[in-house]
Amino acid sequence: MSDLSIGQLAAKAELNASTLRYYESVGLLPCPERKNGQRRYDEGLLDRIHFIKVAQQTGFSIQEIAVLLEVFEADHSLSERWELMAKQKRSELEDRKKQINSMIQILDNGLRCKCLTWSECLQKIENTGSC
């Protein structure tokens, strides 16, 4: 594996160097070796960084990602931990999806509204269920 500077690793990972420093500070990446005072990274970290990015895209928090990464490092049952956390995250996302769909419906109803005042609109909603 090659020895990369923080800039080189950031470029390959398509991240800012500050993001890599942040990942180090919260424990998602191991502290790198230093040569001549500069951080030096193993290119093998790209797989770990890719996992972190995918986990973030699916809604996992930094703390949750840290737990998932612990399972990778220890020889615990990854599939059990992953399955539990993935099911929980999926349920959270479904709840958020319902909330967002409700918000969109309210906005769509509001966009169709031709009332001149809020009172008129509210009265129609109370009487007919929609404006």
TIVO-2410 file (N, C-alpha, C; in nm, 3 decimals):
# residues 131
REC num residu      c1      c2      c3 atome chaine
REC   1      M   0.084  -0.118   0.000     N      A
REC   1      M   0.000   0.000   0.000    CA      A
REC   1      M   0.089   0.124   0.000     C      A
REC   2      S   0.041   0.227  -0.066     N      A
REC   2      S   0.123   0.346  -0.076    CA      A
REC   2      S   0.099   0.439   0.042     C      A
REC   3      D   0.193   0.523   0.062     N      A
REC   3      D   0.196   0.619   0.171    CA      A
REC   3      D   0.150   0.754   0.116     C      A
REC   4      L   0.031   0.800   0.156     N      A
REC   4      L  -0.027   0.920   0.096    CA      A
REC   4      L  -0.027   1.037   0.194     C      A
REC   5      S  -0.013   1.157   0.141     N      A
REC   5      S  -0.031   1.278   0.222    CA      A
REC   5      S  -0.180   1.298   0.243     C      A
REC   6      I  -0.216   1.387   0.333     N      A
REC   6      I  -0.358   1.413   0.358    CA      A
REC   6      I  -0.426   1.468   0.232     C      A
REC   7      G  -0.355   1.551   0.157     N      A
REC   7      G  -0.410   1.606   0.033    CA      A
REC   7      G  -0.434   1.499  -0.072     C      A
REC   8      Q  -0.339   1.405  -0.082     N      A
REC   8      Q  -0.354   1.297  -0.179    CA      A
REC   8      Q  -0.471   1.206  -0.143     C      A
REC   9      L  -0.480   1.171  -0.014     N      A
REC   9      L  -0.590   1.086   0.029    CA      A
REC   9      L  -0.723   1.157   0.011     C      A
REC  10      A  -0.728   1.284   0.045     N      A
REC  10      A  -0.851   1.362   0.029    CA      A
REC  10      A  -0.894   1.366  -0.118     C      A
REC  11      A  -0.799   1.385  -0.207     N      A
REC  11      A  -0.831   1.389  -0.350    CA      A
REC  11      A  -0.886   1.254  -0.396     C      A
REC  12      K  -0.821   1.146  -0.356     N      A
REC  12      K  -0.867   1.013  -0.398    CA      A
REC  12      K  -1.004   0.980  -0.338     C      A
REC  13      A  -1.031   1.029  -0.216     N      A
REC  13      A  -1.158   1.003  -0.150    CA      A
REC  13      A  -1.266   1.104  -0.190     C      A
REC  14      E  -1.225   1.205  -0.267     N      A
REC  14      E  -1.316   1.313  -0.309    CA      A
REC  14      E  -1.377   1.383  -0.188     C      A
REC  15      L  -1.289   1.418  -0.094     N      A
REC  15      L  -1.326   1.490   0.028    CA      A
REC  15      L  -1.228   1.604   0.049     C      A
REC  16      N  -1.263   1.694   0.138     N      A
REC  16      N  -1.168   1.796   0.181    CA      A
REC  16      N  -1.077   1.736   0.287     C      A
REC  17      A  -0.956   1.787   0.294     N      A
REC  17      A  -0.863   1.743   0.398    CA      A
REC  17      A  -0.921   1.769   0.537     C      A
REC  18      S  -0.996   1.876   0.551     N      A
REC  18      S  -1.057   1.907   0.681    CA      A
REC  18      S  -1.156   1.798   0.723     C      A
REC  19      T  -1.221   1.735   0.626     N      A
REC  19      T  -1.313   1.625   0.658    CA      A
REC  19      T  -1.235   1.507   0.713     C      A
REC  20      L  -1.120   1.478   0.655     N      A
REC  20      L  -1.037   1.369   0.706    CA      A
REC  20      L  -0.989   1.398   0.847     C      A
REC  21      R  -0.951   1.523   0.872     N      A
REC  21      R  -0.909   1.562   1.007    CA      A
REC  21      R  -1.025   1.546   1.106     C      A
REC  22      Y  -1.144   1.583   1.061     N      A
REC  22      Y  -1.262   1.567   1.145    CA      A
REC  22      Y  -1.287   1.419   1.175     C      A
REC  23      Y  -1.282   1.334   1.073     N      A
REC  23      Y  -1.301   1.190   1.093    CA      A
REC  23      Y  -1.199   1.136   1.194     C      A
REC  24      E  -1.077   1.186   1.187     N      A
REC  24      E  -0.975   1.146   1.285    CA      A
REC  24      E  -1.015   1.191   1.425     C      A
REC  25      S  -1.060   1.315   1.436     N      A
REC  25      S  -1.091   1.373   1.568    CA      A
REC  25      S  -1.207   1.301   1.637     C      A
REC  26      V  -1.299   1.246   1.559     N      A
REC  26      V  -1.413   1.175   1.619    CA      A
REC  26      V  -1.393   1.024   1.623     C      A
REC  27      G  -1.277   0.979   1.578     N      A
REC  27      G  -1.243   0.838   1.589    CA      A
REC  27      G  -1.286   0.748   1.475     C      A
REC  28      L  -1.333   0.807   1.365     N      A
REC  28      L  -1.372   0.725   1.250    CA      A
REC  28      L  -1.251   0.678   1.171     C      A
REC  29      L  -1.144   0.755   1.176     N      A
REC  29      L  -1.018   0.716   1.112    CA      A
REC  29      L  -0.910   0.710   1.220     C      A
REC  30      P  -0.820   0.615   1.207     N      A
REC  30      P  -0.711   0.608   1.304    CA      A
REC  30      P  -0.615   0.725   1.286     C      A
REC  31      C  -0.550   0.762   1.393     N      A
REC  31      C  -0.448   0.867   1.383    CA      A
REC  31      C  -0.337   0.816   1.291     C      A
REC  32      P  -0.300   0.895   1.194     N      A
REC  32      P  -0.200   0.850   1.097    CA      A
REC  32      P  -0.059   0.860   1.152     C      A
REC  33      E   0.029   0.786   1.087     N      A
REC  33      E   0.172   0.801   1.118    CA      A
REC  33      E   0.215   0.938   1.069     C      A
REC  34      R   0.320   0.987   1.127     N      A
REC  34      R   0.375   1.115   1.080    CA      A
REC  34      R   0.518   1.092   1.035     C      A
REC  35      K   0.548   1.148   0.920     N      A
REC  35      K   0.683   1.145   0.868    CA      A
REC  35      K   0.723   1.289   0.838     C      A
REC  36      N   0.831   1.330   0.899     N      A
REC  36      N   0.875   1.470   0.886    CA      A
REC  36      N   0.765   1.567   0.925     C      A
REC  37      G   0.685   1.529   1.024     N      A
REC  37      G   0.580   1.616   1.074    CA      A
REC  37      G   0.451   1.615   0.994     C      A
REC  38      Q   0.448   1.538   0.885     N      A
REC  38      Q   0.328   1.534   0.801    CA      A
REC  38      Q   0.252   1.403   0.822     C      A
REC  39      R   0.120   1.414   0.819     N      A
REC  39      R   0.037   1.293   0.826    CA      A
REC  39      R   0.064   1.209   0.702     C      A
REC  40      R   0.076   1.080   0.723     N      A
REC  40      R   0.093   0.986   0.611    CA      A
REC  40      R  -0.010   0.875   0.627     C      A
REC  41      Y  -0.083   0.850   0.521     N      A
REC  41      Y  -0.196   0.758   0.526    CA      A
REC  41      Y  -0.173   0.637   0.435     C      A
REC  42      D  -0.227   0.527   0.478     N      A
REC  42      D  -0.227   0.406   0.397    CA      A
REC  42      D  -0.344   0.417   0.299     C      A
REC  43      E  -0.320   0.385   0.176     N      A
REC  43      E  -0.425   0.394   0.074    CA      A
REC  43      E  -0.542   0.302   0.106     C      A
REC  44      G  -0.518   0.200   0.189     N      A
REC  44      G  -0.624   0.108   0.229    CA      A
REC  44      G  -0.737   0.175   0.305     C      A
REC  45      L  -0.714   0.296   0.356     N      A
REC  45      L  -0.819   0.369   0.426    CA      A
REC  45      L  -0.931   0.413   0.333     C      A
REC  46      L  -0.907   0.408   0.203     N      A
REC  46      L  -1.011   0.450   0.109    CA      A
REC  46      L  -1.137   0.366   0.123     C      A
REC  47      D  -1.123   0.235   0.149     N      A
REC  47      D  -1.241   0.150   0.168    CA      A
REC  47      D  -1.320   0.196   0.291     C      A
REC  48      R  -1.251   0.227   0.397     N      A
REC  48      R  -1.315   0.273   0.520    CA      A
REC  48      R  -1.385   0.407   0.497     C      A
REC  49      I  -1.320   0.497   0.426     N      A
REC  49      I  -1.378   0.627   0.396    CA      A
REC  49      I  -1.502   0.611   0.308     C      A
REC  50      H  -1.494   0.520   0.212     N      A
REC  50      H  -1.610   0.494   0.126    CA      A
REC  50      H  -1.727   0.443   0.210     C      A
REC  51      F  -1.698   0.353   0.303     N      A
REC  51      F  -1.804   0.302   0.392    CA      A
REC  51      F  -1.866   0.417   0.472     C      A
REC  52      I  -1.782   0.505   0.525     N      A
REC  52      I  -1.832   0.619   0.604    CA      A
REC  52      I  -1.924   0.705   0.518     C      A
REC  53      K  -1.884   0.733   0.395     N      A
REC  53      K  -1.964   0.817   0.307    CA      A
REC  53      K  -2.099   0.753   0.275     C      A
REC  54      V  -2.098   0.623   0.247     N      A
REC  54      V  -2.224   0.553   0.218    CA      A
REC  54      V  -2.314   0.551   0.341     C      A
REC  55      A  -2.254   0.525   0.457     N      A
REC  55      A  -2.333   0.523   0.581    CA      A
REC  55      A  -2.395   0.660   0.607     C      A
REC  56      Q  -2.321   0.767   0.581     N      A
REC  56      Q  -2.375   0.901   0.599    CA      A
REC  56      Q  -2.490   0.927   0.501     C      A
REC  57      Q  -2.474   0.881   0.378     N      A
REC  57      Q  -2.578   0.902   0.277    CA      A
REC  57      Q  -2.707   0.828   0.313     C      A
REC  58      T  -2.696   0.719   0.388     N      A
REC  58      T  -2.815   0.645   0.428    CA      A
REC  58      T  -2.872   0.694   0.560     C      A
REC  59      G  -2.812   0.799   0.616     N      A
REC  59      G  -2.869   0.862   0.733    CA      A
REC  59      G  -2.808   0.825   0.865     C      A
REC  60      F  -2.702   0.745   0.867     N      A
REC  60      F  -2.640   0.709   0.993    CA      A
REC  60      F  -2.563   0.829   1.048     C      A
REC  61      S  -2.572   0.848   1.178     N      A
REC  61      S  -2.498   0.956   1.245    CA      A
REC  61      S  -2.352   0.914   1.263     C      A
REC  62      I  -2.270   1.010   1.299     N      A
REC  62      I  -2.128   0.981   1.323    CA      A
REC  62      I  -2.115   0.875   1.433     C      A
REC  63      Q  -2.195   0.888   1.539     N      A
REC  63      Q  -2.189   0.791   1.649    CA      A
REC  63      Q  -2.230   0.652   1.602     C      A
REC  64      E  -2.332   0.644   1.519     N      A
REC  64      E  -2.377   0.515   1.468    CA      A
REC  64      E  -2.271   0.454   1.376     C      A
REC  65      I  -2.209   0.537   1.296     N      A
REC  65      I  -2.103   0.487   1.206    CA      A
REC  65      I  -1.986   0.433   1.289     C      A
REC  66      A  -1.954   0.502   1.398     N      A
REC  66      A  -1.846   0.454   1.485    CA      A
REC  66      A  -1.878   0.316   1.539     C      A
REC  67      V  -2.003   0.293   1.576     N      A
REC  67      V  -2.043   0.161   1.626    CA      A
REC  67      V  -2.028   0.057   1.516     C      A
REC  68      L  -2.073   0.090   1.397     N      A
REC  68      L  -2.060  -0.004   1.285    CA      A
REC  68      L  -1.913  -0.036   1.256     C      A
REC  69      L  -1.828   0.065   1.261     N      A
REC  69      L  -1.686   0.043   1.235    CA      A
REC  69      L  -1.621  -0.042   1.344     C      A
REC  70      E  -1.667  -0.028   1.468     N      A
REC  70      E  -1.617  -0.113   1.577    CA      A
REC  70      E  -1.641  -0.260   1.547     C      A
REC  71      V  -1.759  -0.288   1.493     N      A
REC  71      V  -1.794  -0.427   1.461    CA      A
REC  71      V  -1.703  -0.481   1.352     C      A
REC  72      F  -1.665  -0.396   1.256     N      A
REC  72      F  -1.574  -0.439   1.152    CA      A
REC  72      F  -1.438  -0.476   1.210     C      A
REC  73      E  -1.395  -0.398   1.310     N      A
REC  73      E  -1.262  -0.420   1.366    CA      A
REC  73      E  -1.259  -0.539   1.462     C      A
REC  74      A  -1.364  -0.553   1.541     N      A
REC  74      A  -1.372  -0.668   1.631    CA      A
REC  74      A  -1.430  -0.783   1.549     C      A
REC  75      D  -1.410  -0.901   1.594     N      A
REC  75      D  -1.466  -1.014   1.520    CA      A
REC  75      D  -1.603  -1.051   1.574     C      A
REC  76      H  -1.685  -0.949   1.601     N      A
REC  76      H  -1.822  -0.973   1.643    CA      A
REC  76      H  -1.905  -1.005   1.520     C      A
REC  77      S  -2.026  -1.047   1.545     N      A
REC  77      S  -2.115  -1.080   1.433    CA      A
REC  77      S  -2.160  -0.952   1.364     C      A
REC  78      L  -2.096  -0.921   1.255     N      A
REC  78      L  -2.129  -0.800   1.180    CA      A
REC  78      L  -2.273  -0.806   1.130     C      A
REC  79      S  -2.313  -0.922   1.081     N      A
REC  79      S  -2.446  -0.930   1.020    CA      A
REC  79      S  -2.556  -0.901   1.122     C      A
REC  80      E  -2.542  -0.947   1.246     N      A
REC  80      E  -2.645  -0.920   1.346    CA      A
REC  80      E  -2.651  -0.772   1.380     C      A
REC  81      R  -2.537  -0.712   1.407     N      A
REC  81      R  -2.533  -0.570   1.442    CA      A
REC  81      R  -2.582  -0.486   1.324     C      A
REC  82      W  -2.531  -0.518   1.206     N      A
REC  82      W  -2.571  -0.444   1.087    CA      A
REC  82      W  -2.721  -0.456   1.063     C      A
REC  83      E  -2.773  -0.577   1.073     N      A
REC  83      E  -2.915  -0.598   1.048    CA      A
REC  83      E  -3.000  -0.519   1.147     C      A
REC  84      L  -2.965  -0.523   1.273     N      A
REC  84      L  -3.039  -0.449   1.374    CA      A
REC  84      L  -3.036  -0.299   1.346     C      A
REC  85      M  -2.917  -0.245   1.322     N      A
REC  85      M  -2.904  -0.102   1.299    CA      A
REC  85      M  -2.969  -0.059   1.167     C      A
REC  86      A  -2.956  -0.142   1.064     N      A
REC  86      A  -3.016  -0.109   0.934    CA      A
REC  86      A  -3.169  -0.109   0.943     C      A
REC  87      K  -3.225  -0.206   1.014     N      A
REC  87      K  -3.371  -0.210   1.030    CA      A
REC  87      K  -3.419  -0.087   1.108     C      A
REC  88      Q  -3.347  -0.052   1.212     N      A
REC  88      Q  -3.384   0.065   1.292    CA      A
REC  88      Q  -3.376   0.192   1.208     C      A
REC  89      K  -3.268   0.207   1.131     N      A
REC  89      K  -3.251   0.326   1.047    CA      A
REC  89      K  -3.360   0.330   0.940     C      A
REC  90      R  -3.394   0.215   0.884     N      A
REC  90      R  -3.498   0.210   0.782    CA      A
REC  90      R  -3.632   0.255   0.840     C      A
REC  91      S  -3.662   0.212   0.960     N      A
REC  91      S  -3.785   0.251   1.026    CA      A
REC  91      S  -3.787   0.403   1.051     C      A
REC  92      E  -3.675   0.458   1.095     N      A
REC  92      E  -3.665   0.603   1.115    CA      A
REC  92      E  -3.688   0.677   0.984     C      A
REC  93      L  -3.630   0.626   0.876     N      A
REC  93      L  -3.645   0.692   0.747    CA      A
REC  93      L  -3.789   0.683   0.697     C      A
REC  94      E  -3.855   0.569   0.721     N      A
REC  94      E  -3.996   0.555   0.682    CA      A
REC  94      E  -4.082   0.657   0.757     C      A
REC  95      D  -4.054   0.677   0.886     N      A
REC  95      D  -4.128   0.777   0.964    CA      A
REC  95      D  -4.104   0.917   0.907     C      A
REC  96      R  -3.980   0.948   0.874     N      A
REC  96      R  -3.949   1.078   0.816    CA      A
REC  96      R  -4.016   1.095   0.680     C      A
REC  97      K  -4.020   0.987   0.603     N      A
REC  97      K  -4.084   0.989   0.472    CA      A
REC  97      K  -4.232   1.023   0.486     C      A
REC  98      K  -4.299   0.963   0.583     N      A
REC  98      K  -4.442   0.992   0.606    CA      A
REC  98      K  -4.460   1.139   0.643     C      A
REC  99      Q  -4.371   1.188   0.728     N      A
REC  99      Q  -4.379   1.328   0.770    CA      A
REC  99      Q  -4.358   1.421   0.650     C      A
REC 100      I  -4.260   1.391   0.568     N      A
REC 100      I  -4.232   1.473   0.450    CA      A
REC 100      I  -4.349   1.468   0.352     C      A
REC 101      N  -4.406   1.349   0.330     N      A
REC 101      N  -4.521   1.338   0.240    CA      A
REC 101      N  -4.638   1.421   0.291     C      A
REC 102      S  -4.660   1.421   0.422     N      A
REC 102      S  -4.765   1.502   0.482    CA      A
REC 102      S  -4.738   1.651   0.460     C      A
REC 103      M  -4.614   1.691   0.477     N      A
REC 103      M  -4.577   1.831   0.457    CA      A
REC 103      M  -4.599   1.873   0.311     C      A
REC 104      I  -4.564   1.785   0.219     N      A
REC 104      I  -4.584   1.813   0.076    CA      A
REC 104      I  -4.732   1.827   0.046     C      A
REC 105      Q  -4.812   1.739   0.104     N      A
REC 105      Q  -4.956   1.746   0.080    CA      A
REC 105      Q  -5.013   1.878   0.131     C      A
REC 106      I  -4.971   1.922   0.247     N      A
REC 106      I  -5.017   2.050   0.301    CA      A
REC 106      I  -4.979   2.164   0.207     C      A
REC 107      L  -4.854   2.161   0.158     N      A
REC 107      L  -4.810   2.266   0.066    CA      A
REC 107      L  -4.888   2.262  -0.065     C      A
REC 108      D  -4.911   2.142  -0.119     N      A
REC 108      D  -4.988   2.129  -0.242    CA      A
REC 108      D  -5.130   2.183  -0.224     C      A
REC 109      N  -5.190   2.149  -0.111     N      A
REC 109      N  -5.325   2.202  -0.083    CA      A
REC 109      N  -5.322   2.354  -0.074     C      A
REC 110      G  -5.219   2.406  -0.010     N      A
REC 110      G  -5.206   2.551   0.000    CA      A
REC 110      G  -5.188   2.618  -0.134     C      A
REC 111      L  -5.116   2.552  -0.224     N      A
REC 111      L  -5.093   2.609  -0.358    CA      A
REC 111      L  -5.221   2.609  -0.442     C      A
REC 112      R  -5.311   2.516  -0.413     N      A
REC 112      R  -5.439   2.512  -0.486    CA      A
REC 112      R  -5.542   2.609  -0.426     C      A
REC 113      C  -5.515   2.657  -0.308     N      A
REC 113      C  -5.608   2.744  -0.236    CA      A
REC 113      C  -5.624   2.879  -0.309     C      A
REC 114      K  -5.746   2.921  -0.325     N      A
REC 114      K  -5.775   3.050  -0.388    CA      A
REC 114      K  -5.844   3.145  -0.291     C      A
REC 115      C  -5.842   3.109  -0.163     N      A
REC 115      C  -5.905   3.194  -0.062    CA      A
REC 115      C  -5.830   3.326  -0.049     C      A
REC 116      L  -5.903   3.429  -0.008     N      A
REC 116      L  -5.843   3.560   0.009    CA      A
REC 116      L  -5.787   3.581   0.149     C      A
REC 117      T  -5.837   3.504   0.245     N      A
REC 117      T  -5.790   3.518   0.383    CA      A
REC 117      T  -5.769   3.380   0.445     C      A
REC 118      W  -5.689   3.378   0.550     N      A
REC 118      W  -5.664   3.254   0.623    CA      A
REC 118      W  -5.794   3.205   0.687     C      A
REC 119      S  -5.876   3.297   0.736     N      A
REC 119      S  -6.002   3.260   0.802    CA      A
REC 119      S  -6.094   3.188   0.704     C      A
REC 120      E  -6.102   3.238   0.583     N      A
REC 120      E  -6.186   3.174   0.481    CA      A
REC 120      E  -6.135   3.033   0.451     C      A
REC 121      C  -6.003   3.021   0.440     N      A
REC 121      C  -5.941   2.891   0.411    CA      A
REC 121      C  -5.967   2.794   0.526     C      A
REC 122      L  -5.946   2.839   0.648     N      A
REC 122      L  -5.965   2.755   0.765    CA      A
REC 122      L  -6.109   2.707   0.774     C      A
REC 123      Q  -6.204   2.795   0.744     N      A
REC 123      Q  -6.345   2.758   0.748    CA      A
REC 123      Q  -6.375   2.648   0.646     C      A
REC 124      K  -6.321   2.659   0.525     N      A
REC 124      K  -6.341   2.556   0.423    CA      A
REC 124      K  -6.280   2.423   0.467     C      A
REC 125      I  -6.162   2.429   0.526     N      A
REC 125      I  -6.096   2.306   0.573    CA      A
REC 125      I  -6.180   2.240   0.681     C      A
REC 126      E  -6.231   2.319   0.775     N      A
REC 126      E  -6.312   2.264   0.883    CA      A
REC 126      E  -6.445   2.205   0.831     C      A
REC 127      N  -6.503   2.267   0.729     N      A
REC 127      N  -6.631   2.222   0.676    CA      A
REC 127      N  -6.619   2.106   0.579     C      A
REC 128      T  -6.519   2.108   0.493     N      A
REC 128      T  -6.510   2.006   0.388    CA      A
REC 128      T  -6.385   1.918   0.397     C      A
REC 129      G  -6.290   1.955   0.482     N      A
REC 129      G  -6.169   1.876   0.495    CA      A
REC 129      G  -6.057   1.922   0.404     C      A
REC 130      S  -6.088   2.014   0.312     N      A
REC 130      S  -5.985   2.070   0.225    CA      A
REC 130      S  -6.029   2.207   0.178     C      A
REC 131      C  -5.937   2.278   0.124     N      A
REC 131      C  -5.965   2.413   0.077    CA      A
REC 131      C  -5.986   2.409  -0.072     C      A
***
